[in-house]
Each structure stands twice: as C-alpha cells, then as structure tokens.
Amino acid sequence: MSRLVADEDRLRPVPLSMREVAREAGITAPAIYRHFADKESLTRALVDHFFTHLLEALDQAEEAHWDRPPERRLAALAHAYAGFAHQHPGWFAVMFSDGAPNGTGVEQVASRWRTGVSRLSETGLRLSQDPETAAVSVWSSVHGRLLLDRSVGALWSLGDVHTFIDELTGSLVAAGPAPG
C-alpha cells in the first residue's frame, strides 16, 4: 500500500481504491474488508503509518543532537523533517493533503516543533517572537519551502533547503539576553 502512494506518476490525494490495495497485497477485493471497513479507515491507517515514520525520524534527530545548543537541536528537527519529505515525497503529500484525516500524528509533530522552540527561551535566549508563534513560523516556513521546491523550484532558484533551515532557525534568536 505504501508503494502505491509513493508512485509519483499516479499520485492523487489518497490515490487508492480498495481494489488497488487488495491487488497490491495479493488478496481478493472482498478480503480487504476484513481489515478495513471502508476507504476512510484504510486512509486513516495509512496516514497514521506515515506519521509514525515521520515522528521516528524527528525523535532520532532529537536523540542524536541532545547535547547540542537548543538552536542546533531545533535545526536538526527541521533538517529531519525536510529529509523525511525528500525521502518520501508521496507519503508527505498524502499526509498533508486536504483529504488526509487529522489525528494525533499532526498533533505530535506540532508538539515536537513547540518543544524545539520552547527550549530556546527556557535556556535564556531571547526569541524574536513568542514561542507559540515561533513554532508555527518555523514549521510553516520549512513546510512551505519544501512545497515551493516541488512546485516552483524550476522557475526560481531557491537554493539549498538545508541552508534555508539553518538561516531560519538562527533568525529566531534575537540579539541580547532574554529579559529577566
């Protein structure tokens, strides 16, 4: 099923029919209904599976950079997010498409962004925005940049996304210590 979604040549938001999934799994179409009541439950399971992998990538980046300064840890989180999007463009498109079911995966990703930004202020760095706004800004900027790379990258020289991430996360810290 994941292979079907990763097929960029035929990708449409939630591009699968129950018959396609059954055929890919090597089972009959009626047999798929023993596992999934309908296309919506199949889609929910698929999106949950994708978010599990994204969260694992984010957590691995966190663990690998636990001893770094908070701004580098936030950058590592953003780099992992971009890396996941580049490794799994079909999954990424489905996860954040209009038709994807919202669930705990999105909430957990948001929590990772909030935690990453909160660490900046908790360690005495002064942010140029309040932590919640900064978390939304970082996530939407990185996510939007990834989408732009796919849609207008040939028209507009955007440069390396990882350089963009480093500049973006560095811009959150304002000059001077946090007001105390």
C-alpha positions, 0 to 999 in steps of 0.5 A, spaced: 500 500 500 505 504 501 508 503 494 502 505 491 502 512 494 509 513 493 508 512 485 509 519 483 506 518 476 499 516 479 499 520 485 492 523 487 490 525 494 489 518 497 490 515 490 487 508 492 481 504 491 480 498 495 481 494 489 488 497 488 490 495 495 487 488 495 491 487 488 497 490 491 497 485 497 495 479 493 488 478 496 481 478 493 477 485 493 472 482 498 478 480 503 480 487 504 474 488 508 476 484 513 481 489 515 478 495 513 471 497 513 471 502 508 476 507 504 476 512 510 479 507 515 484 504 510 486 512 509 486 513 516 491 507 517 495 509 512 496 516 514 497 514 521 503 509 518 506 515 515 506 519 521 509 514 525 515 514 520 515 521 520 515 522 528 521 516 528 525 520 524 524 527 528 525 523 535 532 520 532 534 527 530 532 529 537 536 523 540 542 524 536 543 532 537 541 532 545 547 535 547 547 540 542 545 548 543 537 548 543 538 552 536 542 546 533 537 541 536 531 545 533 535 545 526 536 538 526 528 537 527 527 541 521 533 538 517 529 531 519 523 533 517 525 536 510 529 529 509 523 525 511 519 529 505 525 528 500 525 521 502 518 520 501 515 525 497 508 521 496 507 519 503 508 527 505 503 529 500 498 524 502 499 526 509 498 533 508 493 533 503 486 536 504 483 529 504 488 526 509 484 525 516 487 529 522 489 525 528 494 525 533 500 524 528 499 532 526 498 533 533 505 530 535 509 533 530 506 540 532 508 538 539 515 536 537 516 543 533 513 547 540 518 543 544 524 545 539 522 552 540 520 552 547 527 550 549 530 556 546 527 561 551 527 556 557 535 556 556 535 564 556 535 566 549 531 571 547 526 569 541 524 574 536 517 572 537 513 568 542 514 561 542 507 559 540 508 563 534 515 561 533 513 554 532 508 555 527 513 560 523 518 555 523 514 549 521 510 553 516 516 556 513 520 549 512 513 546 510 512 551 505 519 551 502 519 544 501 512 545 497 515 551 493 521 546 491 516 541 488 512 546 485 516 552 483 523 550 484 524 550 476 522 557 475 526 560 481 532 558 484 531 557 491 537 554 493 539 549 498 533 547 503 538 545 508 541 552 508 534 555 508 533 551 515 539 553 518 538 561 516 531 560 519 532 557 525 538 562 527 533 568 525 529 566 531 534 568 536 534 575 537 540 579 539 541 580 547 539 576 553 532 574 554 529 579 559 529 577 566 
